[in-house]
Amino acid sequence: MPIYEYICDKCNERFEKIVINKQQEITCPKCSSKKATIQLSVFATAGSSGPSNSSGGFSGGGGCCGGGCSCH
């Protein structure tokens, strides 16, 4: 089951929701609004702390992007 990230269109609360099917109703946990926009999620994978040739130069260290995009 995928976890999606949303932002409420009414109060701007960011929240995550496990979505079982696409027809599932999404409700903001803060204001109970049913209007939310799905966000693009960035994920990290767990891995060894050393460099790995199989990961394309990315360490599995996490953070906002895994450290491979030079965003910091």
C-alpha positions in Angstrom: 0.0 0.0 0.0 1.5 3.3 -1.0 1.8 6.3 1.3 0.9 9.6 -0.3 1.8 13.1 0.9 -0.9 15.8 0.8 -1.3 19.5 1.5 -4.7 20.7 2.6 -6.1 23.3 0.2 -7.9 25.1 3.1 -5.4 25.3 6.0 -2.1 24.3 4.3 -1.5 21.4 6.7 0.9 18.8 5.3 0.0 15.2 6.1 0.5 11.6 4.9 -2.1 9.0 4.2 -1.9 5.3 3.3 -4.1 4.9 0.3 -5.8 1.5 -0.2 -7.6 2.5 -3.4 -7.9 5.6 -5.5 -11.6 6.2 -4.6 -10.6 6.5 -0.9 -11.8 9.9 0.5 -8.9 12.1 1.8 -9.6 14.3 4.8 -7.3 16.8 6.5 -6.5 15.7 10.1 -6.4 19.4 11.2 -9.5 21.0 9.7 -11.4 18.0 8.3 -11.5 19.6 4.8 -11.9 17.1 2.0 -9.9 19.2 -0.4 -6.2 18.3 -0.6 -3.5 18.3 -3.2 -1.2 15.4 -3.6 2.5 16.3 -3.3 5.5 14.9 -5.1 7.3 12.8 -2.5 11.1 12.3 -2.2 12.1 9.1 -0.6 15.3 7.6 0.8 16.3 4.0 1.0 18.2 2.2 3.7 21.6 1.0 2.8 25.2 0.8 3.9 27.0 3.9 5.0 29.8 3.4 2.5 29.7 4.2 -1.2 28.1 1.7 -3.5 28.6 1.2 -7.2 25.1 -0.2 -7.6 23.3 2.9 -6.4 24.6 5.2 -9.1 26.7 7.2 -6.6 23.9 7.9 -4.1 24.5 6.8 -0.6 21.4 5.3 1.1 21.8 7.7 3.9 18.4 9.4 3.7 17.9 13.1 4.3 15.6 15.0 1.9 17.1 13.4 -1.2 19.8 10.9 -0.2 22.5 13.5 -0.7 23.0 13.0 -4.4 21.4 16.1 -5.9 23.6 18.9 -4.3 20.5 20.6 -2.8 22.4 21.5 0.3 
